[in-house]
């Protein structure tokens, strides 16, 4: 159930204002929240009320968690499977000294 007074308070501010007040990083807003809102509500956070944005995020992120089939790599770790081989490959290449590219 939702509290109507709280809903009205959040409805008076934009989603962008809420994200700033909550200290959400600019990168998280740019890379996740803004695209999600653009896809779900066809508007950026600056044009949406915080209440409407939270309802959409609740619907996708909380109410339908079981709809997402996410698998995390356990062993070998992401570092062992992805990062270390990439680092070895880059280190094996002969690169020009900085500034001579």
Phi, psi and omega in degrees: 000149181247147179275117184297323179294316178296319179300315180298321179296315179288332180290338180279345179248158178279161176299323179300315178300317180298315180299320178295314181298326182278353179075024179288136185295149179300322180295318179296320177297311183295317188272337183234302187295311182299311178299321179297316180291323178296321179287315185282323185235000176062026178214150177282166182303330181292342183250005182243146174288150179299324181297314181294318179298317180296323178296317179296314181297322176299312182303312182283313190276322185257311185292336184236033180304320184288350178282346182259130182253079182264132177238127179260143178289129179256305179216131354295162182291167177302320179298313181291323185277324186245307189289310183300313178298323178295316179298316178299318179296317180292320180293331181285341180280145176272114182251146176292153177302153180307135178091352180251016183286000000 
